[in-house]
Amino acid sequence: MAAMAGRNRSERVLILASFVNRVGNGLFNTASALYFTLVVGLPAVQVGAALTVAGLIGLLAGIPGGHLADRRGPRTIMMLALAVQALAMSALVLVESWAGLTVIATVDQLAAAAGGAAWGALVVRVGTDRPALFRAKLRTYVNLGVVLGTVGAGFAVAADSRTAYTVLILGNAASFALCALLLFLLPPYEALAAPAAPQERRWIALTDRPFVAFTVLYGAMGLQYATVSLILPIWISEHTDAPRWTVAAVSAINSAVCVVLQTRIGSRIETLRDGGRAFRTAGLLFLLSCPLMALTAHAPVWAAAGLAVVAIFVHSLGEIWESSACFALGFGLAPDHAQGQYQGLLGIGFSAGQALAPAILTTVVLGAGTAGWLLLGVFFAAVGATGPSLERWGTRTRAREGAAVAEPSRKPDEAHA
């Protein structure tokens, strides 16, 4: 059982810490909006505005937080970020106004962005033995943690009391604190020295054109998450004759497929070339799943339910290939000494995509109907098709940079000769 969770102590510790943290996230994310609207009494528009403002400001901490992780050690910065999040989450139970929610949520999001970048750097330092297998296992347990947290939140929602919702919020705060404590069991990873490259800039991630391009594509492909969590439930409920339980079924199937197959598929996507090809494969799977989702509106009751199940299965396979590709490219294109900074930039791309997803998808899919689903599938396929070319571009630039770094070190020997 221990081997299933990790190949050594450090891997098992980070997997357990991440699992605990995501259980807490599942507890909070499922019921947070209900708490602020039904218990605190804030209008839904104000809650949405507060969380949007917090999310946008939080993006600013990604790259600086990652840079700190590179220079001070990823474990240290991640633990500090988790401690801030534990305090901020605990303070949410005292919120009684829009201003209070906005301030506390902003502090939480700033810490989350910095901690996310540090987490990425920590994953690289811990998973040195078969990194693709480790990352696949890590994501499997992260998904499982979210599922369990969501199930737990369901009981609080059913109870529908201030006490129940407060327990969820404090449970999430406790998960941050426990996660930070578990990280004490990891070695205190020191900062890696940067190569002696001439005129290396401080914010090198922002000048790395292949990685910036990948960040944009990563954010674009990330629309597939909102496709499952936001658009498909509305589509099934309002545009098909499928039974209402189909909405819950597709969510459960999506989670189950990702938990069961992530390690089996993701462990095989190890190199940059693997990542580029997997990105393309993900786009093709989404190209297949989106028309299937559209067909549910044109089928009778049970056929619609069956099509929804098939569509979400195919889409879930695409999600696994997409996440595995992004692990391979996101970590593989980043230099070891600046992983935190690069992961911070990548987090900005993903968060920006998620922020834009509701507006884009409701306009394209719900607005255009079947044609919108077809257009969405083509969009995903087009984004995925760039994977191999992006990988080759990134590989070429890194080969040139490596040669430029090595050249100064050879000149003294050549001169001596």
Buried (B, 14 or more C-beta within 10 A) or exposed (E): EEEEBBBBEBBBBBBBBBBBBBBBBBBBBBBBBBBBBBBBEBEEEBBBBBBEBBBBBBBBBBBBBBBBBBBBBBBBBBBBBBBBBBBBBBBBBEBEEBEBBBBBBBBBBBBBBBBBBBBBBBBBBBBEEBBBBBBBBBBBBBBBBBBBBBEBBEEBBEEEEEEBBBBBBBBBBBBBBBBBBBBEBBEEBEBBEBBEBEEBEEEBBBEBEBBBBBBBBBBBBBBBBBBBEBBBBBBBEEBBBBBEEBBEBBBEBBBBBBBBBBBEBBBEBBBBBBBBBBBBBBBBBBBBBBBBBBBBBEBEEEBBBBBBBBBBBBBBBBBBBBBBBBBBBBBBBBBBBBBBBBBBBBBBBBBBBBBBBEEBBBEBBBEEBBEBBBBBBBBBBEBBBBBBEBBBBBBEBBEEBEEEBEEEEEEEEEEEE
